[in-house]
Structure formats: C-alpha cells, structure tokens
Amino acid sequence: MKNFKKQLLKLTLISLVTMCPSLWAQSYEIIVNPLNQMQPLSKAVLRQLFLKQRTIRGYQLNAADNKEEFNLQPIDNQSDNTYEGFYLTLMGWGLSQINTYWNDKRFSGSSLTPQLLESTSQVIRYVATHKNAISYIPVEDDSNEIRALQVITS
C-alpha cells in the first residue's frame, strides 16, 4: 500500500509539472515603447506599478534634448498562462490572489485594473504605438517593435 501511495504521489507531481510548464521558472521581458528611455525598475517598484499603487514616469528626449515625461500605463497580457505566470514570478501570487486583490480594489472604488489585452501580439502592437505603455511578454516572444526594459525571472 505504501508503494502505491508513493507511485500515485509521483504521478500526480509529474502531471502537475508537465501540465503547467509555462508557470514554472518562466522569464518575462518588461517591455516599453522604443521612444521611452527610462531605466530598469526594481521588482518592488514593478509590483507597485502593476498593482497601481504608485505612478511611475517614463521619458523621452525631444529634438532639443529636453526630457518629455509621461505617466506609465501598465497593460496586462492575458495570453495563455502569461498573466498568471507573470504575477507568480513577480509577486508569488496565484490567479485567485490576483482576482481577490482587484475585486477588493474595485469594491472600494480606489482603483481601476490595468487594461487587459488578450494576446501577446496585441500587447506588442499596443506598446509599440503608445509611448506611455508598459507591459510584459514571455522572453521567447521578443520583438523589434518594442524595447525590452529588463527581464524578470522567478
């Protein structure tokens, strides 16, 4: 009976790992518009930004080399397991914790959720055309239309 339980536990763990490989040890690029010349942010600041607890400013240099600043707008990427994997990597939060956080914010009236886009290609197009956008994509989906600000890993 002990061997059966051990085998069942092994099979269960193997199943979990193979069913959700994109959630395990995933790396994400934080992406911005190519005009945005801001520097990488700490994980703590990224957490505050994507939870809309803090306003962060990006900037670009205009023709006269003057800094033109703008508030960053976080965009959530809902393609496949990217959304859950990103928050798991950045904060250690699962989907239920993310949903609870945003539901609490909505009911208190204190904050709107970040804009949600359904695919990585939509996220890339949006960030490429909006200088104030900041988002995340799996590292393997890099594009020359956007600028990789930094990579975060679990």
Summary of the structure (lengths in Angstrom):
residues: 154
radius of gyration: 18.4
end to end distance: 37.1
largest distance: 77.1
contacts: 421
relative contact order: 0.24
helix: 43%
strand: 24%
